[in-house]
Amino acid sequence: MQGEVFVSGMKNAALPILFATILVGDACTLENIPGVSDISTSLELLRQMGAQITYLTPTTVRIDTSYIREGGAPDELVRKLRGSSYLLGAELGRFGKTRIAWPGGCDFGGFRPLDLHLKGFRALGATTEAEGGFICAEAIDCLCGGTVYFDIASVGATVNVILAATKAEGTTVIENAAREPHIVDLANFLNACGANITGAGTSVIKIHGVTSLRGCTYTIIPDMIEAGTFMVAAAATGGNVRIRSVIPKHLESVTTKLCEMGVEVIEEDDSVVVKSEGRLQNVNIQTLYYPGFPTDMHPQFAVLLCIANGIGNIHESIWASRFRYAEELRKMGATITVDAQNATVVGVERLTGSVVDATDLRAGAALVIAGLCAKGKTEIRGVEYIRRGYDSIVEKLQGLGAEISEITVDDTTESEQ
């Protein structure tokens, strides 16, 4: 692939900020909103709760939550995405109570608990309950600042405690907090609305409670996972691609591994250039919490290992059951052996096109990359997963010279969209 591509706003940053507007209770204008299905589902969820939603441009939306109703989140929409869990902290922080259906999201083959979220709420004085497919939390008197220690640096739990603590009485301290860029983006948004949050981006975050917030205009950071996906696609196809509208520092772990594999990565102010030529070298990968190697880039790199020289290994320390894509890559000629949280990949000369199924969002992106570098035609089913997190991926790849299209299939006909 050749050329340049622009990265959209970060889905994982936009989602907590969208739900944080509930806490603000005023009109906010959010810029650089990605056009992905998780965002449209979240906006519809907020609309049904009573928010006024207005698109000013395709990537700018005005959200007024002044008259939003507590407890009004429709169950069927909550169950469609994991990010709906942020309703808990936002409603608890604004109304002092919350009750939602169990959130959905990508299925990694196992239960995705919310125990750390509820632990954080209890540290602020709330009572919690999770049974019968619903989650409840309530502050009998008021939320009060406290110290929360997380056994693991959970992004979702860190977000929810920030939301609940922003308007609580006193100071809340989160120890072993998640350090991801989208945590920093949430804190920056809330501070722009009048919150008092310090330490975001470090392992200790302090939230000094305020009595009220106000609306603001805020720009969502670029999506480092989308950027990383295009970087891997360029490497897999022996391409020369400039990826624009990025923050290179957010991509350091991805850049480091690509360089270890023999890929040239040139960092510029707000873009990176990826050049790949010849057979790549295999590496070992271990996923870690930020600033370590992101679990959301693990499936894409598995494709690179499939066509690289030698034997590579992946240790998945975040989501133990994330290897369901391996069977799909084996259909394309890959040699992958999975054992618990580890995968061993023996590189082959080339993959071969096949009919495969996307099992989750990032697995779907990995199969797209596999199809781009495989011999012959690849058909990927389950593209609704890919739409959850990639804005206009087909059009963007076409702009880089890829032969890719999305089709609608029914019982009797197949027509290009």
N, C-alpha and C positions, 0 to 999 in steps of 0.2 A: 504494500500500500504506500501511496505517495501523497504528499500535500499537507494541509493543515486542518485542524478540527477545533471547535470551540466547546469547552466544557460547560455544562449547565450548573445551576445551583445545587447544593448538596441536599439530597433527600433527608439524610439522617440529621442534618442541622435544621432543615425547614420544619420537620414534623414536631419536635419539641417546642419550637417557637410558635407554630400555629396554635398548639394547645395552650401555650403560655398566654396567648391573647385573652383567654378566659379569665386568667388571673388579673390582667390589666383592667378589664371592664371598661374599655374605651376604644376609640377608633385607631387602628394601626395600619400603616401601609408597608407591605413587605415586597421588596424588589428581589430579582433573580430567583424567582420561584420556578422549580423545574416542572415540566409538563409530564408528570408520571402519574400512574393510577393511584398510588398511595396518597399523593397530595390531593387529587380530585376526590377520593373517598373521604379524606379528612375534612376537606372544605364542605362537602355535602353533610357530613356528620355535624359540623359546627352550625351549618345553616338550619338543620332540623332541630337543633337545640335553641334556635332563636337568634343566631348571629346574622348580621347583614353582610353579604359577600358581594364585592364588586370588582371585576377585573378591569383595571385601567389600561393595561397592555397585556400581551400574551404571557409576560413574565412578572407582572406587577399586580398585586391584589390588595384591596382595602378590606379590612375585617373590622367590623364594629360589634363588640360583644357586650355592649351596655345593657342589653335587655335579655341576655342569655338565661336559660332556665336550668337550674341545678337538677341533676337527675334526668335530664331530657335526652340523653344520648341513645339513639336507636340501637337496640341489641344487635341487629343483623349487620350494621356497619361497624360496630365495635369489634365484632368477631372476625372482620376481614383483615385487620392489620394489627401488628404488634405495637405500633406507635400509639394506639388508642389507650394504652396503659397510662399515658401521661395525663389523661383525664383525671386520674386519681389525685395526683398532686395538685393539679390546677383547681379542681373543684374543692378539695379539702382546704386549700389556701384561701380561696375566695368565700366559700359558703360554710366552711367548718364541717362539712360532711360530704360523702360521695358514695355512690353505688353504681357499678357498671358490670356488664357481662364480661366473661373472661376474654381477654384480647386474643386475636388470631395471629397471623404472620406466617412466615416460612416454616415448614415442618422439617426439622432436622432429624426426625426419627425418634424423638424423645420429648418428654415433658419440659416445658420452659417455665420454671417457677417464678413467682414474684415475692418470695419470702424476704429478700433483702429490702424490697420496696416497703413492705409492711413493717419490717423491723425499724426502718427509718421513721415511719409515721408514729410508731409507738414511742420512739425516743423523744418525739415532740409532744407527747401527751395524748395521742389519739388512741382510740380502741379500734381494733381491726377484726375482720371476719372474712373467710374465704371458703364458701361451700355452696353447693347447689348450682354451680356454674356462674356465680356472681361474687364480686369482691366489694366489701364495704369498709369504710373508715369514717370515724366521727370524733371530733373534739368536743367533749362534754361541756367544758367551759370555754377554753380558747387554746390555740396552739402556742406552745412556749418553746423558746430556743433550748437546744440540748446538744450533746455530743453524740455523733453517730460514727461507729467504726464498721467498715465493711470488710468481711473476710476476703472477698475478691473485689476488684475494682470494676464494679458493674456500672455500665453507662446508664442503663435505664433507671436503676435505683438512685444513682447520683442526680439524674435529671429530676426525678420525682421528689426527692428531699429538697432540692433547690426550690422547686415550685411551691411546695408546702411551707417552707421556712421563710420565703421572701417577705411575707406579711405577718409572720408570727411575732410574738412578743419576745424581745431579747435577742441573743446571738446564738446561732447554730454553727457547729463545727463538724464538718465531714472529714473523717480521717480515712486514708486509703481510697480517696475519691478517684473516679475515672478522670483521665487527663486528655481525652480525645479532643480534637479541634471543635467538634460540635458542642462539647460542654462549654468551651470558651465562648462560642458564638451565642449560646443561650444566655450565659452570664452577661455578655456585652449587650444583648438585646434588652434584658431586664434592667440593667443599669441605665440604659438610654431611656427607659420608662420611669426611672426614679428609684430603682432598687439600690441596695448597698451590698454588693457581693465582691469579695476579694479572693485571690488565690486560684481562680479557675485556670486550668492548665497545669496545676501542681497537684500533689497528692493530698493537700490539706486545703479545703475551701471553707471560708467563713462567710456566713450570711447574717448580716445585721438587719433585723426586721424593721420594716417601714409600715406606716399606716395606710398609705395609698400609692397608687401608680397612675401614670398618665400615658396616653398614646404617643407613638413616635413613628418615624419613617426609618426603616432598617433594611440593609442589603445582606442577603444570605451569602455565606462563603461558597466558593466553588467546590464541586464534588471530587474529593481526592480518590474515591473508589472508581468513579467513571473515568477520571484521568488515568489512573493506574491500569484500568482495563484497556484503554486505547494504547497505552505504552506497551502492554503485553501483546496486543494484537499486531502492533508494528514490529515487535521483535519476532513474533511467530511467523510473519510473512516475509521477513527479510526486507522490511520497508524503511522509509525515511519520512518521518512524520513529525510535524511541529504541533504540539498540543497546547492550545492557548487558554487563557483565563484560568490559570492554576496558581496555587501557592506552593512553590517547589519544596519548601521545608516540610510540608505535610506529606510529601512523597519520598522522604529520605530512605525509609526501609525498603520501599519498592525499587528505588533507583539503585541502592546498594546491591540488591540481589541480581538485578539485570546486569549491572556491571560485572559482577562475579561470573555471570554466564557468558560474558564476551560481548555484550551489547554496549554501544556507545550512547551515553545520555549526556546532553549538554543542557545545563540549567541557565535560564535567562530570567529577567525580572519577574514576569508573570506568565512564563511558558517554559516548556521543556521540549527538546528535540531528541527523538529516538531514532538511531540508525543501527541497522542490523544487517550483517553479511556473513554468510557461511554457517556451518553447523555450530549450534550453541553447546556450552558445557553444562553438565548437570551440577546441581548444588543440593545442599540440605536446607530445609526450611522448618522453622518452628514458629507457630503463631503465638503471639503474646498480646497483652493489652498495650495500647499506645504508650510510648512511641515504638513499641516492638512491631513485628511484622503482622499486618492486619488479617484476621480470619476471613474477612470479606474479599481478600485477594488470593486466598489459598487455592480455590478451584481454577482460577485463571492461570496461575503458575503451574498447576498440575499439567496443563496442556503443554506448556513449554518443556517441562521435564519429559513428557511423552516423546518429543521429537529431538531432544538434546542427546549429546554423546555421553554414554556411560549410565551409571545408576544414581538416581537421586532419591531422597527421602523427605517425607512430610510428616511432621508431628503436629497434630491439631490439639491444642491445649484449651481451646475455648468451647467449641461444640464438638463433642466426641463422635457424634453420628453424622458428620458432614460429608461423608465419603460416598453417598449414594450415587453421585455422578460417575463414579469409577466404572460401574457396569456399562453406562452409556458410552464412555470412551473406549472400553474394551470392544464394543460393537464396531468401532472405527479402527481397530487394529492395535490399540494401546496395550502395553504390558504393565498392569498395575496389580499389586498384591496388597490387600488391606487387612490389617490385624489390629483390632481395637482402635486406638487413637493414632495409628501409624499407617503410612502407605509407602511402599517401595515401588519405584517407577524405573523400569528399564527402557531406555530410549530406543525408538525405532527410526528408520530412515524417514518414513512418512506415514501419516494417517490416511485412511481411505473413507470417503463419504459414505454415510449410512442414514437410516431413519432412527432418530434418537428422541428422548423425552427430557425436557427440562424438569428437574425435580425441585428446584427452588430458584430464587433470583440470581445468585452468583453462579450457581451451576449452569443456569441458562446462558449467562454471559460466556462462561467457559466453553460451552458447546458451540456458540457462535464463533469464537476464536478457532476452535478445532475445525469447524467447517471452512473457515477462511484459508487455513493452511493445508487442508486435506486434498487428496486427489479425488476428483469427481464431485458429485453433488451430494450435499447433506440436507436433510429435511429435519427441522427441529419442531417438535410438537410441544404444546404447553407454553406458548409465547406470552400468555397472560402473566407468568412469573417475571419475565424480562421487562414487560411494560411497567411493573411495579417500581423499578428503580432506574431505568435508562430512558432519557428523554430523546426521542427521535433517533434511536440508534441505527435504524435501517438507513435513514437519509444521511446521517453523518458518515456511516461506512461507505455508502455509495459515493459520497463526495471525495473519499480517499481512493476510489477506484475498485472497491469491492463489488463483486457480482452477487448481490443479495436483494431479496424482495420478500415482502410479507404477503401471504395469500390467505384467503378464506376458503375453507373446505366444507362442503355439505355432502349429503348422501349421493348426489348425482353430478355435481359440477364443481369445478375448481376455477375460481376467477381471481385475478390479481387485484389487490386493494390499491 
